[in-house]
Amino acid sequence: MAWVGDTVYDPNAEREGVITDVKDGVYVLRPVHTWAGTWTAPVNAELEITLSREERIRRRREER
């Protein structure tokens, strides 16, 4: 199950985003490379994790 910090593909919106919050059973997503503009998806949406938060953190540590 996707959660805050995960990068996901939202097939309903036909775009990739980062989950920034979960409010009352709804994911709040933002575009991957900016904080401008958000959209929502129900928690039971068919979001596909493309990069987990844990993996992104691991990659950043390896780059140092």
C-alpha positions as a Markdown table, in Angstrom:
| # | Residue | x | y | z |
|---|---|---|---|---|
| 1 | Met | 0.0 | 0.0 | 0.0 |
| 2 | Ala | 1.3 | 3.4 | -1.0 |
| 3 | Trp | 2.0 | 6.0 | 1.8 |
| 4 | Val | 3.3 | 9.5 | 2.4 |
| 5 | Gly | 6.7 | 10.1 | 0.7 |
| 6 | Asp | 6.2 | 7.4 | -2.0 |
| 7 | Thr | 6.3 | 8.4 | -5.7 |
| 8 | Val | 3.4 | 6.8 | -7.5 |
| 9 | Tyr | 1.7 | 6.6 | -10.8 |
| 10 | Asp | -1.9 | 7.6 | -10.7 |
| 11 | Pro | -3.7 | 6.0 | -13.6 |
| 12 | Asn | -6.9 | 8.1 | -13.1 |
| 13 | Ala | -4.9 | 11.3 | -13.4 |
| 14 | Glu | -2.5 | 9.8 | -15.9 |
| 15 | Arg | 0.5 | 11.2 | -14.2 |
| 16 | Glu | 3.2 | 10.6 | -11.6 |
| 17 | Gly | 3.3 | 12.3 | -8.2 |
| 18 | Val | 4.5 | 12.1 | -4.6 |
| 19 | Ile | 2.1 | 11.5 | -1.8 |
| 20 | Thr | 2.4 | 14.4 | 0.6 |
| 21 | Asp | -0.5 | 13.8 | 3.0 |
| 22 | Val | -3.5 | 11.6 | 3.7 |
| 23 | Lys | -6.6 | 13.3 | 4.9 |
| 24 | Asp | -9.9 | 11.6 | 5.7 |
| 25 | Gly | -9.2 | 8.6 | 3.5 |
| 26 | Val | -7.8 | 10.7 | 0.6 |
| 27 | Tyr | -4.3 | 10.9 | -0.7 |
| 28 | Val | -2.9 | 14.3 | -1.5 |
| 29 | Leu | -0.4 | 14.2 | -4.3 |
| 30 | Arg | 1.9 | 16.7 | -5.9 |
| 31 | Pro | 3.9 | 16.6 | -9.1 |
| 32 | Val | 7.3 | 14.9 | -8.8 |
| 33 | His | 9.6 | 17.9 | -9.4 |
| 34 | Thr | 7.6 | 20.8 | -8.0 |
| 35 | Trp | 5.4 | 21.7 | -5.1 |
| 36 | Ala | 3.1 | 23.7 | -7.3 |
| 37 | Gly | -0.3 | 22.2 | -7.8 |
| 38 | Thr | -1.8 | 19.2 | -6.1 |
| 39 | Trp | -4.5 | 16.6 | -6.8 |
| 40 | Thr | -6.2 | 14.0 | -4.7 |
| 41 | Ala | -6.9 | 10.3 | -5.1 |
| 42 | Pro | -9.0 | 8.0 | -2.8 |
| 43 | Val | -6.9 | 5.7 | -0.6 |
| 44 | Asn | -8.3 | 2.7 | -2.4 |
| 45 | Ala | -7.1 | 4.1 | -5.8 |
| 46 | Glu | -5.0 | 1.8 | -7.9 |
| 47 | Leu | -1.8 | 3.8 | -7.3 |
| 48 | Glu | 1.4 | 2.1 | -8.5 |
| 49 | Ile | 4.5 | 2.8 | -6.4 |
| 50 | Thr | 7.3 | 3.8 | -8.8 |
| 51 | Leu | 9.8 | 4.8 | -6.1 |
| 52 | Ser | 9.2 | 4.2 | -2.4 |
| 53 | Arg | 10.3 | 6.8 | 0.2 |
| 54 | Glu | 12.8 | 4.3 | 1.7 |
| 55 | Glu | 14.4 | 3.7 | -1.7 |
| 56 | Arg | 14.7 | 7.4 | -2.5 |
| 57 | Ile | 16.4 | 8.0 | 0.9 |
| 58 | Arg | 18.8 | 5.1 | 0.3 |
| 59 | Arg | 19.7 | 6.5 | -3.2 |
| 60 | Arg | 20.4 | 9.9 | -1.7 |
| 61 | Arg | 22.7 | 8.5 | 0.9 |
| 62 | Glu | 24.6 | 6.5 | -1.7 |
| 63 | Glu | 25.1 | 9.7 | -3.8 |
| 64 | Arg | 27.0 | 11.5 | -0.9 |
